[in-house]
Amino acid sequence: MGLEGRGDAETTGGSVSPVRLFGAGVGASLVGIVATIVVAASASNVLSDAIVDAGTLTAVAVVALPVGLALGVRYRRQWPWPALVAGGLTGVFLFVRGQVFLAQGDPVSYPLLFGLPGTAVAVGVTLGAGWIGARPRVSRALSPSQLSPLARAGLIVAGGWTVIELLFGVGLGATVGTTLDNTFVGALVATVVGFPVAALFAVRAGRRVGIDREKWDYRTTGRIVGAGIAAGVVTTLAVQGVGLLVASLTGTDTTVAAFGFLLTDLEAGLWVFALFAFAHGIVAPVTEELAWRSVVQSALVEAWEPAVGIAVTAILFTAKHAVLDASLARVPTVLVLAAALGLVRHRWGTTASTVVHAVVNLASVAGLALLVYG
């Protein structure tokens, strides 16, 4: 069988070796475990004590659903085996983690999550979602082969950026933070180094499907920059307004929700604040706009239509922040920012959206400066 035949067989759920099925299940379980921890941590930050245990259990289902669905779509005829491995390993991890707490003499903070209920939900939802994904109508509708090369490229860049940012944060960021005993500095160094690497990945992936420099839409004129500054001020006010509304409804501090315990690390010296201003106010806007608006949004808008492409890019950008920041509290404000950036980019180009992004981020830098040093 030629390469084309093998690809067709796999796409339609043809026979896959047991080793590959097991490997797929293990890989999916690793994704599921990490994502479960992140979503559960986010839920614990925003839910009240009365419902937080049930909320963390819901987090298991929220993660297991897309994992199982993806396995069902990908391995339609043999879905039970990778789904069982993925759900089983995730459930075993949660249960064993609870037992470790008990063996160490520590109370289990969330007995539903780190107990038999968490295990049952991980296994049951993964298998159920796998069965749904394997249904012919569902698998055809959700199969990556149904997406155009442009749409696939946009989604791959979004996912690839998230993975690269996570790896640099866990690797370089954690190492530098531990060495200097300053977690914030570690995160900032990871941004300064990791974001350009992720942007380079986005550029290379985009060029493979024709999203090159001409389609990045960088237009730098006085009028464009002025429009970006004006839109940046309006967006800053909107983001701050939504943040205050969320804080009043949930009782959370928007600053702590955004940066958490990293605030105290700013007090290590002005050099930390300078690094923060550079990383958050310059590196992040420039690189994120190049990747997310120039490449991801361009690809998705061209693949689908402007409204859908802008909306999906904004949702993916927001999801990236929610996952990597392990915080659902920032979702409303980041979604407002992402929508504004997408609209500005579509109307005035990437230079304007970069200016908007920089204005919003530098405003948060100034706010933190007043909070810490004022």
C-alpha atoms as a printed R data frame, in Angstrom:
    type eleno elety resid chain resno       x      y      z
1   ATOM     1    CA   MET     A     1   0.000  0.000  0.000
2   ATOM     2    CA   GLY     A     2   1.368  3.410 -0.975
3   ATOM     3    CA   LEU     A     3   1.625  6.469  1.180
4   ATOM     4    CA   GLU     A     4  -1.650  7.838 -0.118
5   ATOM     5    CA   GLY     A     5  -3.436  4.572  0.636
6   ATOM     6    CA   ARG     A     6  -2.078  4.426  4.152
7   ATOM     7    CA   GLY     A     7  -3.128  8.013  4.802
8   ATOM     8    CA   ASP     A     8  -6.638  7.283  3.548
9   ATOM     9    CA   ALA     A     9  -6.903  4.172  5.702
10  ATOM    10    CA   GLU     A    10  -5.875  6.021  8.836
11  ATOM    11    CA   THR     A    11  -8.145  8.971  8.159
12  ATOM    12    CA   THR     A    12 -11.186  6.748  7.711
13  ATOM    13    CA   GLY     A    13 -10.422  4.668 10.765
14  ATOM    14    CA   GLY     A    14  -8.445  1.856  9.077
15  ATOM    15    CA   SER     A    15  -6.402 -0.688 10.990
16  ATOM    16    CA   VAL     A    16  -3.680  0.767 13.205
17  ATOM    17    CA   SER     A    17  -1.110 -1.339 15.057
18  ATOM    18    CA   PRO     A    18  -1.697 -2.024 18.771
19  ATOM    19    CA   VAL     A    19   1.573 -0.275 19.616
20  ATOM    20    CA   ARG     A    20   0.432  2.932 17.937
21  ATOM    21    CA   LEU     A    21  -2.961  2.711 19.592
22  ATOM    22    CA   PHE     A    22  -1.331  2.297 22.996
23  ATOM    23    CA   GLY     A    23   1.056  5.164 22.279
24  ATOM    24    CA   ALA     A    24  -1.838  7.377 21.246
25  ATOM    25    CA   GLY     A    25  -3.642  6.533 24.471
26  ATOM    26    CA   VAL     A    26  -0.569  7.314 26.575
27  ATOM    27    CA   GLY     A    27  -0.009 10.595 24.766
28  ATOM    28    CA   ALA     A    28  -3.644 11.570 25.174
29  ATOM    29    CA   SER     A    29  -3.484 10.696 28.873
30  ATOM    30    CA   LEU     A    30  -0.490 13.009 29.376
31  ATOM    31    CA   VAL     A    31  -2.384 15.832 27.716
32  ATOM    32    CA   GLY     A    32  -5.453 14.978 29.783
33  ATOM    33    CA   ILE     A    33  -3.563 14.904 33.083
34  ATOM    34    CA   VAL     A    34  -1.864 18.261 32.509
35  ATOM    35    CA   ALA     A    35  -5.049 19.882 31.242
36  ATOM    36    CA   THR     A    36  -7.080 18.461 34.142
37  ATOM    37    CA   ILE     A    37  -4.666 19.924 36.682
38  ATOM    38    CA   VAL     A    38  -4.772 23.311 34.961
39  ATOM    39    CA   VAL     A    39  -8.568 23.424 34.604
40  ATOM    40    CA   ALA     A    40  -9.116 22.130 38.143
41  ATOM    41    CA   ALA     A    41  -6.702 24.736 39.517
42  ATOM    42    CA   SER     A    42  -8.542 27.432 37.576
43  ATOM    43    CA   ALA     A    43 -11.881 26.229 38.922
44  ATOM    44    CA   SER     A    44 -10.588 26.216 42.493
45  ATOM    45    CA   ASN     A    45  -9.516 29.852 42.079
46  ATOM    46    CA   VAL     A    46 -12.923 31.154 41.064
47  ATOM    47    CA   LEU     A    47 -15.465 28.865 42.761
48  ATOM    48    CA   SER     A    48 -16.787 29.240 46.269
49  ATOM    49    CA   ASP     A    49 -15.817 26.743 48.971
50  ATOM    50    CA   ALA     A    50 -19.313 25.246 48.890
51  ATOM    51    CA   ILE     A    51 -19.048 23.997 45.304
52  ATOM    52    CA   VAL     A    52 -15.319 23.895 44.610
53  ATOM    53    CA   ASP     A    53 -15.016 20.120 45.101
54  ATOM    54    CA   ALA     A    54 -17.782 19.441 42.589
55  ATOM    55    CA   GLY     A    55 -16.230 22.063 40.313
56  ATOM    56    CA   THR     A    56 -12.908 20.256 40.218
57  ATOM    57    CA   LEU     A    57 -14.722 17.017 39.373
58  ATOM    58    CA   THR     A    58 -16.459 18.853 36.531
59  ATOM    59    CA   ALA     A    59 -13.008 19.883 35.323
60  ATOM    60    CA   VAL     A    60 -12.194 16.214 34.752
61  ATOM    61    CA   ALA     A    61 -15.226 15.844 32.492
62  ATOM    62    CA   VAL     A    62 -14.453 19.112 30.660
63  ATOM    63    CA   VAL     A    63 -11.014 17.772 29.730
64  ATOM    64    CA   ALA     A    64 -11.982 14.136 29.126
65  ATOM    65    CA   LEU     A    65 -14.724 15.089 26.642
66  ATOM    66    CA   PRO     A    66 -12.501 16.585 23.900
67  ATOM    67    CA   VAL     A    67  -9.755 14.005 24.542
68  ATOM    68    CA   GLY     A    68 -12.149 11.112 24.018
69  ATOM    69    CA   LEU     A    69 -13.835 12.844 21.088
70  ATOM    70    CA   ALA     A    70 -10.508 13.357 19.346
71  ATOM    71    CA   LEU     A    71  -9.534  9.705 19.832
72  ATOM    72    CA   GLY     A    72 -12.897  8.555 18.502
73  ATOM    73    CA   VAL     A    73 -12.564 10.712 15.393
74  ATOM    74    CA   ARG     A    74  -8.948  9.735 14.791
75  ATOM    75    CA   TYR     A    75  -9.246  5.972 15.417
76  ATOM    76    CA   ARG     A    76 -12.857  5.396 14.458
77  ATOM    77    CA   ARG     A    77 -12.795  1.609 14.124
78  ATOM    78    CA   GLN     A    78 -10.422  0.982 17.041
79  ATOM    79    CA   TRP     A    79 -11.332  3.850 19.357
80  ATOM    80    CA   PRO     A    80 -12.032  1.797 22.547
81  ATOM    81    CA   TRP     A    81  -8.379  0.877 23.101
82  ATOM    82    CA   PRO     A    82  -6.701  4.309 23.057
83  ATOM    83    CA   ALA     A    83  -9.717  5.813 24.839
84  ATOM    84    CA   LEU     A    84  -9.526  3.182 27.583
85  ATOM    85    CA   VAL     A    85  -5.779  3.754 28.001
86  ATOM    86    CA   ALA     A    86  -6.170  7.549 28.079
87  ATOM    87    CA   GLY     A    87  -9.103  7.577 30.478
88  ATOM    88    CA   GLY     A    88  -7.658  4.800 32.614
89  ATOM    89    CA   LEU     A    89  -4.240  6.397 33.061
90  ATOM    90    CA   THR     A    90  -5.783  9.778 33.847
91  ATOM    91    CA   GLY     A    91  -8.116  8.206 36.391
92  ATOM    92    CA   VAL     A    92  -5.335  6.148 37.968
93  ATOM    93    CA   PHE     A    93  -3.167  9.251 38.279
94  ATOM    94    CA   LEU     A    94  -5.920 11.168 40.076
95  ATOM    95    CA   PHE     A    95  -6.663  8.309 42.450
96  ATOM    96    CA   VAL     A    96  -3.005  7.583 43.215
97  ATOM    97    CA   ARG     A    97  -2.387 11.284 43.815
98  ATOM    98    CA   GLY     A    98  -5.085 11.225 46.468
99  ATOM    99    CA   GLN     A    99  -3.559  8.159 48.074
100 ATOM   100    CA   VAL     A   100  -0.181  9.902 48.175
101 ATOM   101    CA   PHE     A   101  -1.779 12.781 50.050
102 ATOM   102    CA   LEU     A   102  -3.127 10.335 52.618
103 ATOM   103    CA   ALA     A   103   0.177  8.445 52.892
104 ATOM   104    CA   GLN     A   104   1.939 11.727 53.636
105 ATOM   105    CA   GLY     A   105  -0.553 12.506 56.352
106 ATOM   106    CA   ASP     A   106  -2.052 15.405 54.410
107 ATOM   107    CA   PRO     A   107  -5.797 15.888 53.999
108 ATOM   108    CA   VAL     A   108  -7.197 15.392 50.517
109 ATOM   109    CA   SER     A   109  -8.304 18.888 49.537
110 ATOM   110    CA   TYR     A   110 -10.707 17.693 46.848
111 ATOM   111    CA   PRO     A   111 -11.874 14.144 47.635
112 ATOM   112    CA   LEU     A   112 -14.120 13.983 44.571
113 ATOM   113    CA   LEU     A   113 -11.273 14.885 42.232
114 ATOM   114    CA   PHE     A   114  -8.609 12.738 43.881
115 ATOM   115    CA   GLY     A   115 -10.832  9.768 44.608
116 ATOM   116    CA   LEU     A   116 -12.950  7.139 42.915
117 ATOM   117    CA   PRO     A   117 -15.409  9.737 41.501
118 ATOM   118    CA   GLY     A   118 -12.575 11.446 39.624
119 ATOM   119    CA   THR     A   119 -11.347  8.112 38.299
120 ATOM   120    CA   ALA     A   120 -14.840  7.065 37.212
121 ATOM   121    CA   VAL     A   121 -15.493 10.358 35.428
122 ATOM   122    CA   ALA     A   122 -12.130 10.255 33.644
123 ATOM   123    CA   VAL     A   123 -12.729  6.733 32.349
124 ATOM   124    CA   GLY     A   124 -16.456  7.059 31.676
125 ATOM   125    CA   VAL     A   125 -16.429 10.411 29.904
126 ATOM   126    CA   THR     A   126 -13.390  9.521 27.795
127 ATOM   127    CA   LEU     A   127 -15.027  6.281 26.645
128 ATOM   128    CA   GLY     A   128 -18.385  7.953 26.073
129 ATOM   129    CA   ALA     A   129 -16.851 10.782 24.075
130 ATOM   130    CA   GLY     A   130 -14.787  8.275 22.110
131 ATOM   131    CA   TRP     A   131 -17.961  6.389 21.169
132 ATOM   132    CA   ILE     A   132 -19.586  9.634 20.023
133 ATOM   133    CA   GLY     A   133 -16.525 10.666 18.019
134 ATOM   134    CA   ALA     A   134 -16.440  7.284 16.278
135 ATOM   135    CA   ARG     A   135 -19.980  7.674 14.913
136 ATOM   136    CA   PRO     A   136 -19.643  8.016 11.108
137 ATOM   137    CA   ARG     A   137 -21.493 11.318 10.886
138 ATOM   138    CA   VAL     A   138 -19.526 12.863 13.748
139 ATOM   139    CA   SER     A   139 -16.147 11.567 12.600
140 ATOM   140    CA   ARG     A   140 -16.736 12.870  9.092
141 ATOM   141    CA   ALA     A   141 -17.782 16.280 10.377
142 ATOM   142    CA   LEU     A   142 -14.866 16.644 12.789
143 ATOM   143    CA   SER     A   143 -12.137 14.918 10.807
144 ATOM   144    CA   PRO     A   144  -9.122 17.181 10.189
145 ATOM   145    CA   SER     A   145  -9.253 16.063  6.568
146 ATOM   146    CA   GLN     A   146 -12.447 18.104  6.214
147 ATOM   147    CA   LEU     A   147 -10.553 21.288  7.029
148 ATOM   148    CA   SER     A   148  -8.801 23.279  4.348
149 ATOM   149    CA   PRO     A   149  -4.985 23.575  4.527
150 ATOM   150    CA   LEU     A   150  -5.417 27.190  5.646
151 ATOM   151    CA   ALA     A   151  -7.745 26.274  8.503
152 ATOM   152    CA   ARG     A   152  -5.466 23.452  9.603
153 ATOM   153    CA   ALA     A   153  -2.461 25.770  9.513
154 ATOM   154    CA   GLY     A   154  -4.227 28.362 11.642
155 ATOM   155    CA   LEU     A   155  -5.232 25.798 14.244
156 ATOM   156    CA   ILE     A   156  -1.778 24.182 14.229
157 ATOM   157    CA   VAL     A   157  -0.090 27.541 14.824
158 ATOM   158    CA   ALA     A   158  -2.462 28.293 17.711
159 ATOM   159    CA   GLY     A   159  -1.785 24.917 19.308
160 ATOM   160    CA   GLY     A   160   1.921 25.028 18.549
161 ATOM   161    CA   TRP     A   161   2.331 28.455 20.132
162 ATOM   162    CA   THR     A   162   0.596 27.205 23.285
163 ATOM   163    CA   VAL     A   163   2.866 24.175 23.532
164 ATOM   164    CA   ILE     A   164   6.049 26.202 22.910
165 ATOM   165    CA   GLU     A   165   5.064 28.814 25.497
166 ATOM   166    CA   LEU     A   166   4.293 26.057 28.005
167 ATOM   167    CA   LEU     A   167   7.616 24.299 27.394
168 ATOM   168    CA   PHE     A   168   9.639 27.481 27.792
169 ATOM   169    CA   GLY     A   169   7.673 28.389 30.901
170 ATOM   170    CA   VAL     A   170   8.141 24.988 32.504
171 ATOM   171    CA   GLY     A   171  11.738 24.576 31.365
172 ATOM   172    CA   LEU     A   172  13.575 27.868 31.083
173 ATOM   173    CA   GLY     A   173  11.187 29.866 33.246
174 ATOM   174    CA   ALA     A   174  11.234 27.411 36.137
175 ATOM   175    CA   THR     A   175  15.011 27.009 35.955
176 ATOM   176    CA   VAL     A   176  15.751 30.740 35.948
177 ATOM   177    CA   GLY     A   177  13.114 31.398 38.606
178 ATOM   178    CA   THR     A   178  14.577 28.762 40.905
179 ATOM   179    CA   THR     A   179  18.162 29.921 40.320
180 ATOM   180    CA   LEU     A   180  17.351 33.564 41.085
181 ATOM   181    CA   ASP     A   181  14.686 32.737 43.671
182 ATOM   182    CA   ASN     A   182  12.293 34.951 41.727
183 ATOM   183    CA   THR     A   183   9.434 33.238 39.902
184 ATOM   184    CA   PHE     A   184   8.424 36.391 38.072
185 ATOM   185    CA   VAL     A   185  11.874 36.872 36.551
186 ATOM   186    CA   GLY     A   186  11.794 33.268 35.356
187 ATOM   187    CA   ALA     A   187   8.463 33.866 33.650
188 ATOM   188    CA   LEU     A   188   9.736 37.083 32.057
189 ATOM   189    CA   VAL     A   189  12.894 35.443 30.717
190 ATOM   190    CA   ALA     A   190  10.749 32.647 29.278
191 ATOM   191    CA   THR     A   191   8.656 35.316 27.538
192 ATOM   192    CA   VAL     A   192  11.641 37.191 26.124
193 ATOM   193    CA   VAL     A   193  13.202 33.980 24.749
194 ATOM   194    CA   GLY     A   194  10.205 31.742 24.114
195 ATOM   195    CA   PHE     A   195   7.802 34.152 22.422
196 ATOM   196    CA   PRO     A   196  10.144 34.924 19.485
197 ATOM   197    CA   VAL     A   197  10.710 31.190 19.020
198 ATOM   198    CA   ALA     A   198   6.948 30.608 18.945
199 ATOM   199    CA   ALA     A   199   6.523 33.505 16.503
200 ATOM   200    CA   LEU     A   200   9.190 32.007 14.215
201 ATOM   201    CA   PHE     A   201   7.317 28.702 14.278
202 ATOM   202    CA   ALA     A   202   4.116 30.565 13.335
203 ATOM   203    CA   VAL     A   203   5.801 32.366 10.453
204 ATOM   204    CA   ARG     A   204   7.272 29.159  9.031
205 ATOM   205    CA   ALA     A   205   3.973 27.289  9.340
206 ATOM   206    CA   GLY     A   206   2.058 30.148  7.749
207 ATOM   207    CA   ARG     A   207   4.394 30.428  4.790
208 ATOM   208    CA   ARG     A   208   3.785 26.779  3.931
209 ATOM   209    CA   VAL     A   209   0.172 27.620  3.088
210 ATOM   210    CA   GLY     A   210   0.799 31.007  1.497
211 ATOM   211    CA   ILE     A   211   0.450 33.271  4.540
212 ATOM   212    CA   ASP     A   212   3.566 35.312  3.834
213 ATOM   213    CA   ARG     A   213   4.719 38.869  4.477
214 ATOM   214    CA   GLU     A   214   2.200 40.429  2.091
215 ATOM   215    CA   LYS     A   215  -0.715 38.877  3.972
216 ATOM   216    CA   TRP     A   216   0.598 39.863  7.400
217 ATOM   217    CA   ASP     A   217  -0.785 43.320  6.607
218 ATOM   218    CA   TYR     A   218   1.741 45.555  8.339
219 ATOM   219    CA   ARG     A   219   0.908 49.127  7.338
220 ATOM   220    CA   THR     A   220   2.922 51.721  9.219
221 ATOM   221    CA   THR     A   221   1.717 55.261  8.644
222 ATOM   222    CA   GLY     A   222   0.954 58.127 10.999
223 ATOM   223    CA   ARG     A   223  -2.765 57.552 10.514
224 ATOM   224    CA   ILE     A   224  -2.484 53.835 11.274
225 ATOM   225    CA   VAL     A   225  -0.376 54.389 14.395
226 ATOM   226    CA   GLY     A   226  -2.781 57.111 15.561
227 ATOM   227    CA   ALA     A   227  -5.732 54.787 15.056
228 ATOM   228    CA   GLY     A   228  -3.904 52.128 17.048
229 ATOM   229    CA   ILE     A   229  -3.218 54.502 19.936
230 ATOM   230    CA   ALA     A   230  -6.828 55.703 20.036
231 ATOM   231    CA   ALA     A   231  -8.168 52.150 19.850
232 ATOM   232    CA   GLY     A   232  -5.648 51.131 22.503
233 ATOM   233    CA   VAL     A   233  -6.966 53.728 24.934
234 ATOM   234    CA   VAL     A   234 -10.568 52.645 24.310
235 ATOM   235    CA   THR     A   235  -9.621 48.970 24.657
236 ATOM   236    CA   THR     A   236  -7.750 49.657 27.887
237 ATOM   237    CA   LEU     A   237 -10.826 51.315 29.356
238 ATOM   238    CA   ALA     A   238 -13.022 48.437 28.190
239 ATOM   239    CA   VAL     A   239 -10.684 45.802 29.624
240 ATOM   240    CA   GLN     A   240 -10.424 47.630 32.921
241 ATOM   241    CA   GLY     A   241 -14.188 48.082 33.063
242 ATOM   242    CA   VAL     A   242 -14.845 44.398 32.469
243 ATOM   243    CA   GLY     A   243 -12.178 43.514 35.026
244 ATOM   244    CA   LEU     A   244 -13.824 45.688 37.672
245 ATOM   245    CA   LEU     A   245 -17.220 44.171 36.860
246 ATOM   246    CA   VAL     A   246 -15.857 40.637 37.197
247 ATOM   247    CA   ALA     A   247 -14.148 41.576 40.449
248 ATOM   248    CA   SER     A   248 -17.379 42.986 41.877
249 ATOM   249    CA   LEU     A   249 -19.351 39.889 40.900
250 ATOM   250    CA   THR     A   250 -16.831 37.260 42.006
251 ATOM   251    CA   GLY     A   251 -15.076 39.073 44.809
252 ATOM   252    CA   THR     A   252 -11.666 38.540 43.214
253 ATOM   253    CA   ASP     A   253  -8.893 41.090 42.835
254 ATOM   254    CA   THR     A   254  -8.280 41.604 39.110
255 ATOM   255    CA   THR     A   255  -4.598 42.348 39.616
256 ATOM   256    CA   VAL     A   256  -4.057 39.227 41.678
257 ATOM   257    CA   ALA     A   257  -6.088 37.229 39.156
258 ATOM   258    CA   ALA     A   258  -3.771 38.434 36.393
259 ATOM   259    CA   PHE     A   259  -0.400 38.075 38.103
260 ATOM   260    CA   GLY     A   260  -1.074 36.376 41.440
261 ATOM   261    CA   PHE     A   261   1.848 35.839 43.798
262 ATOM   262    CA   LEU     A   262   4.243 37.174 41.140
263 ATOM   263    CA   LEU     A   263   3.417 40.674 42.372
264 ATOM   264    CA   THR     A   264   5.741 40.317 45.344
265 ATOM   265    CA   ASP     A   265   8.657 39.444 43.057
266 ATOM   266    CA   LEU     A   266   8.447 42.913 41.496
267 ATOM   267    CA   GLU     A   267   9.727 44.340 44.745
268 ATOM   268    CA   ALA     A   268  13.131 42.700 44.180
269 ATOM   269    CA   GLY     A   269  14.328 45.828 42.375
270 ATOM   270    CA   LEU     A   270  13.695 48.231 39.538
271 ATOM   271    CA   TRP     A   271  15.550 45.920 37.163
272 ATOM   272    CA   VAL     A   272  12.751 43.374 37.557
273 ATOM   273    CA   PHE     A   273  10.199 46.034 36.706
274 ATOM   274    CA   ALA     A   274  12.258 47.109 33.673
275 ATOM   275    CA   LEU     A   275  12.400 43.509 32.472
276 ATOM   276    CA   PHE     A   276   8.649 43.251 33.032
277 ATOM   277    CA   ALA     A   277   8.002 46.390 30.973
278 ATOM   278    CA   PHE     A   278  10.182 45.063 28.147
279 ATOM   279    CA   ALA     A   279   8.732 41.539 28.125
280 ATOM   280    CA   HIS     A   280   5.085 42.412 28.721
281 ATOM   281    CA   GLY     A   281   4.969 45.775 26.984
282 ATOM   282    CA   ILE     A   282   7.108 45.132 23.901
283 ATOM   283    CA   VAL     A   283   8.069 41.495 23.286
284 ATOM   284    CA   ALA     A   284   4.618 40.025 23.967
285 ATOM   285    CA   PRO     A   285   2.620 42.477 21.797
286 ATOM   286    CA   VAL     A   286   5.036 42.303 18.851
287 ATOM   287    CA   THR     A   287   5.389 38.519 18.771
288 ATOM   288    CA   GLU     A   288   1.800 37.620 19.677
289 ATOM   289    CA   GLU     A   289   0.371 39.931 17.033
290 ATOM   290    CA   LEU     A   290   2.717 38.516 14.397
291 ATOM   291    CA   ALA     A   291   1.636 34.965 15.217
292 ATOM   292    CA   TRP     A   292  -1.993 35.329 16.243
293 ATOM   293    CA   ARG     A   293  -3.280 38.144 14.070
294 ATOM   294    CA   SER     A   294  -0.892 38.035 11.083
295 ATOM   295    CA   VAL     A   295  -0.810 34.242 10.728
296 ATOM   296    CA   VAL     A   296  -3.643 32.565 12.667
297 ATOM   297    CA   GLN     A   297  -6.323 35.166 11.930
298 ATOM   298    CA   SER     A   298  -5.208 35.603  8.321
299 ATOM   299    CA   ALA     A   299  -5.388 31.856  7.727
300 ATOM   300    CA   LEU     A   300  -8.770 31.392  9.418
301 ATOM   301    CA   VAL     A   301 -10.346 34.465  7.804
302 ATOM   302    CA   GLU     A   302  -9.212 33.290  4.377
303 ATOM   303    CA   ALA     A   303 -10.351 29.719  5.083
304 ATOM   304    CA   TRP     A   304 -13.775 30.680  6.394
305 ATOM   305    CA   GLU     A   305 -15.054 34.263  6.575
306 ATOM   306    CA   PRO     A   306 -14.026 37.385  8.532
307 ATOM   307    CA   ALA     A   307 -16.558 37.073 11.360
308 ATOM   308    CA   VAL     A   308 -15.801 33.389 11.961
309 ATOM   309    CA   GLY     A   309 -12.037 33.756 11.568
310 ATOM   310    CA   ILE     A   310 -11.842 36.702 13.957
311 ATOM   311    CA   ALA     A   311 -14.102 34.994 16.514
312 ATOM   312    CA   VAL     A   312 -12.244 31.679 16.459
313 ATOM   313    CA   THR     A   313  -8.874 33.435 16.737
314 ATOM   314    CA   ALA     A   314 -10.132 35.432 19.724
315 ATOM   315    CA   ILE     A   315 -11.473 32.300 21.421
316 ATOM   316    CA   LEU     A   316  -8.237 30.375 20.859
317 ATOM   317    CA   PHE     A   317  -6.149 33.322 22.096
318 ATOM   318    CA   THR     A   318  -8.295 33.553 25.215
319 ATOM   319    CA   ALA     A   319  -8.154 29.797 25.799
320 ATOM   320    CA   LYS     A   320  -4.372 29.919 25.530
321 ATOM   321    CA   HIS     A   321  -4.173 32.503 28.291
322 ATOM   322    CA   ALA     A   322  -6.668 30.646 30.478
323 ATOM   323    CA   VAL     A   323  -4.752 27.372 30.179
324 ATOM   324    CA   LEU     A   324  -1.236 28.736 30.592
325 ATOM   325    CA   ASP     A   325  -2.188 31.157 33.367
326 ATOM   326    CA   ALA     A   326  -4.264 28.450 35.097
327 ATOM   327    CA   SER     A   327  -6.937 31.069 35.705
328 ATOM   328    CA   LEU     A   328 -10.510 31.402 34.518
329 ATOM   329    CA   ALA     A   329 -10.804 34.793 36.207
330 ATOM   330    CA   ARG     A   330  -8.986 36.486 33.319
331 ATOM   331    CA   VAL     A   331 -11.169 34.980 30.597
332 ATOM   332    CA   PRO     A   332 -13.624 37.926 30.296
333 ATOM   333    CA   THR     A   333 -10.909 40.590 30.111
334 ATOM   334    CA   VAL     A   334  -8.674 38.621 27.725
335 ATOM   335    CA   LEU     A   335 -11.675 37.859 25.505
336 ATOM   336    CA   VAL     A   336 -12.487 41.578 25.270
337 ATOM   337    CA   LEU     A   337  -8.866 42.318 24.408
338 ATOM   338    CA   ALA     A   338  -8.693 39.497 21.850
339 ATOM   339    CA   ALA     A   339 -11.896 40.632 20.131
340 ATOM   340    CA   ALA     A   340 -10.651 44.219 19.966
341 ATOM   341    CA   LEU     A   341  -7.289 43.139 18.556
342 ATOM   342    CA   GLY     A   342  -8.979 41.013 15.912
343 ATOM   343    CA   LEU     A   343 -11.298 43.808 14.809
344 ATOM   344    CA   VAL     A   344  -8.531 46.418 14.736
345 ATOM   345    CA   ARG     A   345  -6.275 44.112 12.766
346 ATOM   346    CA   HIS     A   346  -9.020 43.421 10.244
347 ATOM   347    CA   ARG     A   347  -9.779 47.145  9.828
348 ATOM   348    CA   TRP     A   348  -6.348 48.781 10.029
349 ATOM   349    CA   GLY     A   349  -3.794 45.965  9.851
350 ATOM   350    CA   THR     A   350  -1.311 44.305 12.187
351 ATOM   351    CA   THR     A   351   0.683 47.458 12.943
352 ATOM   352    CA   ALA     A   352  -2.445 48.971 14.478
353 ATOM   353    CA   SER     A   353  -3.317 45.849 16.476
354 ATOM   354    CA   THR     A   354   0.271 45.676 17.737
355 ATOM   355    CA   VAL     A   355   0.007 49.281 18.946
356 ATOM   356    CA   VAL     A   356  -3.303 48.488 20.672
357 ATOM   357    CA   HIS     A   357  -1.780 45.447 22.351
358 ATOM   358    CA   ALA     A   358   1.245 47.451 23.496
359 ATOM   359    CA   VAL     A   359  -0.919 50.284 24.874
360 ATOM   360    CA   VAL     A   360  -3.071 47.854 26.885
361 ATOM   361    CA   ASN     A   361  -0.078 45.934 28.234
362 ATOM   362    CA   LEU     A   362   1.913 49.060 29.093
363 ATOM   363    CA   ALA     A   363  -1.136 50.428 30.897
364 ATOM   364    CA   SER     A   364  -1.154 47.294 33.073
365 ATOM   365    CA   VAL     A   365   2.585 47.747 33.648
366 ATOM   366    CA   ALA     A   366   1.975 51.325 34.802
367 ATOM   367    CA   GLY     A   367  -0.854 50.166 37.055
368 ATOM   368    CA   LEU     A   368   1.338 47.573 38.704
369 ATOM   369    CA   ALA     A   369   4.101 50.142 39.134
370 ATOM   370    CA   LEU     A   370   1.712 52.378 41.086
371 ATOM   371    CA   LEU     A   371   0.520 49.420 43.121
372 ATOM   372    CA   VAL     A   372   4.000 48.187 44.035
373 ATOM   373    CA   TYR     A   373   6.002 51.412 44.215
374 ATOM   374    CA   GLY     A   374   3.346 54.066 44.653
